[in-house]
């Protein structure tokens, strides 16, 4: 009887896990000044196609940000588009192969409040591929700036393998600098950051489906 109950418990745990991951979702937890966001999106394109798209995304993120705006950062209002809360204008990126530091340069504008021109966001870029085929693209803030005090985030591609569906995931932890920490409430974070993280996954999925 005990063995039967144990098997039933395991069955329900596995079923619940599969049910949870099968649904596209995004959520943010705010604790001690840190925004923790988790987003997952199912993708049906072949593993090889998705890997190719991920490679292109990383390549253009490092060396061709203008090309990335055409698809990977499309619809994210990062090129000085009108926004009521916070305007981002990312102008260029530079990547150092020796240090693995990705430098992003741009403006951050809180309309009617403050403007920070030519802010530099330096992040260490790390790429990993696991034995399962799962891939990780990780960015960690190398030094704090006037906008962000601390940040680390990972993008994952979980291949289909023998399953019918693969998954794209983003997990981020962000602490804003003191002024923006006061300005960006939990409600504003959803309008400023959360939807943009989901848009990245949607753009990658759309490009993979095209290919």
C-alpha positions in Angstrom: 0.0 0.0 0.0 2.8 2.4 0.9 4.5 1.7 -2.4 1.3 2.4 -4.3 0.9 5.7 -2.5 4.5 6.6 -3.3 4.0 5.8 -7.0 0.8 7.9 -7.1 2.6 10.9 -5.4 5.4 10.7 -7.9 3.0 10.5 -10.8 1.1 13.6 -9.7 4.4 15.5 -9.1 5.6 14.7 -12.6 2.3 15.5 -14.1 2.1 18.8 -12.3 5.6 19.7 -13.4 4.8 18.9 -17.1 1.6 20.8 -16.9 3.3 23.9 -15.4 6.0 24.0 -18.1 3.6 23.4 -20.9 2.0 26.8 -20.5 3.5 30.1 -21.5 3.9 32.3 -18.5 5.7 35.3 -17.0 5.8 36.4 -13.4 7.8 38.8 -11.2 8.7 38.6 -7.5 9.8 41.7 -5.6 11.8 41.2 -2.5 14.3 43.4 -0.7 14.6 45.8 -3.5 15.2 43.1 -6.2 12.9 42.3 -9.1 13.1 38.6 -10.0 11.4 37.7 -13.3 10.8 34.3 -14.8 9.4 33.9 -18.3 8.8 30.7 -20.3 7.6 30.2 -23.9 7.0 27.0 -25.7 8.5 26.6 -29.2 7.9 24.0 -31.9 10.6 24.8 -34.4 13.4 22.2 -34.7 16.3 22.3 -32.3 18.8 23.0 -35.0 16.8 26.0 -36.2 16.3 27.5 -32.8 20.1 27.0 -32.0 20.8 28.9 -35.2 18.6 31.8 -34.3 20.1 32.0 -30.8 23.6 32.1 -32.3 22.5 35.0 -34.6 21.0 36.8 -31.6 24.2 36.6 -29.6 26.4 37.5 -32.6 24.3 40.6 -33.4 24.0 41.6 -29.7 27.8 41.8 -29.6 28.6 43.2 -33.0 25.5 44.4 -34.9 22.9 46.0 -32.5 21.2 47.8 -35.4 20.7 44.5 -37.2 19.2 43.0 -34.0 16.7 45.9 -33.8 15.2 44.6 -37.1 14.0 41.3 -35.5 15.5 40.3 -32.1 14.7 43.6 -30.4 11.7 44.4 -32.6 8.7 45.9 -30.9 10.5 46.6 -27.6 10.7 50.4 -27.8 14.4 50.6 -27.2 15.4 53.0 -30.0 14.0 56.3 -28.5 10.4 55.5 -29.2 7.8 57.4 -27.3 7.0 56.0 -23.8 5.1 57.6 -21.0 7.2 56.1 -18.2 10.8 55.5 -19.3 12.4 56.0 -22.7 15.4 53.8 -23.7 17.7 54.7 -26.6 20.3 52.0 -27.0 22.8 53.3 -29.6 25.6 50.7 -29.8 27.3 47.7 -28.2 31.0 46.7 -28.0 32.2 43.2 -27.1 35.7 42.4 -25.8 36.6 38.8 -26.6 39.4 38.8 -24.0 37.4 39.9 -21.0 34.0 38.7 -22.3 32.6 42.1 -21.4 29.7 43.4 -23.4 29.4 47.2 -23.2 26.0 48.7 -24.1 25.8 52.5 -24.6 22.6 54.6 -24.7 20.3 57.1 -23.0 17.7 56.5 -20.3 15.0 59.1 -20.0 12.3 59.5 -17.4 10.1 62.1 -19.2 9.7 65.3 -17.1 11.9 63.8 -14.3 15.5 63.1 -15.4 17.7 62.1 -18.3 21.0 60.2 -18.3 22.9 60.5 -21.6 25.4 57.9 -22.9 25.1 55.6 -19.9 27.4 52.6 -20.1 26.1 49.2 -19.1 29.0 46.7 -18.9 28.0 43.0 -18.5 30.0 39.8 -18.6 28.7 37.5 -21.3 28.9 33.7 -20.6 27.8 30.9 -22.9 27.2 27.3 -21.8 25.9 24.2 -23.4 24.8 21.3 -21.0 25.1 17.6 -21.8 21.3 17.5 -22.3 21.6 20.0 -25.1 20.2 22.9 -23.0 21.9 26.2 -23.7 22.4 29.2 -21.5 23.3 32.8 -22.4 24.1 34.6 -19.2 24.7 38.3 -18.6 26.1 39.6 -15.2 26.5 43.3 -14.5 30.3 44.0 -14.3 30.0 47.3 -12.5 27.1 49.3 -11.1 26.0 52.5 -12.9 23.5 55.3 -12.5 20.7 53.1 -13.8 21.3 49.6 -12.5 23.0 48.6 -9.2 23.1 44.9 -9.7 21.8 42.5 -12.4 22.3 38.9 -13.5 20.1 37.1 -16.0 20.0 34.0 -18.1 18.4 33.1 -21.3 17.8 29.3 -21.8 16.9 27.2 -24.8 15.7 23.8 -23.7 15.6 21.6 -26.8 12.8 19.2 -27.7 14.9 16.1 -27.7 12.4 13.3 -27.7 9.6 15.7 -26.6 7.2 17.4 -28.9 8.0 20.9 -27.6 11.1 22.9 -26.8 11.2 25.9 -24.4 12.7 29.3 -24.3 13.2 30.8 -20.8 14.5 34.0 -19.3 15.3 34.4 -15.6 16.5 37.8 -14.4 17.4 39.5 -11.1 17.6 43.3 -11.2 18.3 46.0 -8.5 18.0 49.5 -9.8 20.2 52.4 -8.6 18.8 54.5 -5.8 16.8 57.1 -7.8 15.3 54.5 -10.2 14.7 52.2 -7.2 12.3 54.9 -5.9 10.9 55.7 -9.3 10.3 52.1 -10.6 7.5 50.6 -8.5 6.3 47.1 -9.0 3.5 48.3 -11.2 5.9 50.4 -13.3 8.3 47.5 -13.6 5.6 45.5 -15.3 5.1 48.3 -17.8 8.8 49.1 -18.2 10.7 45.8 -18.1 8.5 42.7 -17.7 6.8 42.8 -21.1 10.1 43.5 -22.9 11.6 40.3 -21.5 8.7 38.4 -22.9 9.0 40.2 -26.2 12.6 38.9 -26.6 11.3 35.3 -26.4 8.4 36.0 -28.8 10.9 37.6 -31.3 13.2 34.5 -31.2 10.2 32.2 -31.6 8.8 34.2 -34.5 12.2 34.2 -36.3 12.6 30.4 -35.7 9.2 29.8 -37.1 10.1 31.8 -40.2 13.2 29.8 -40.8 
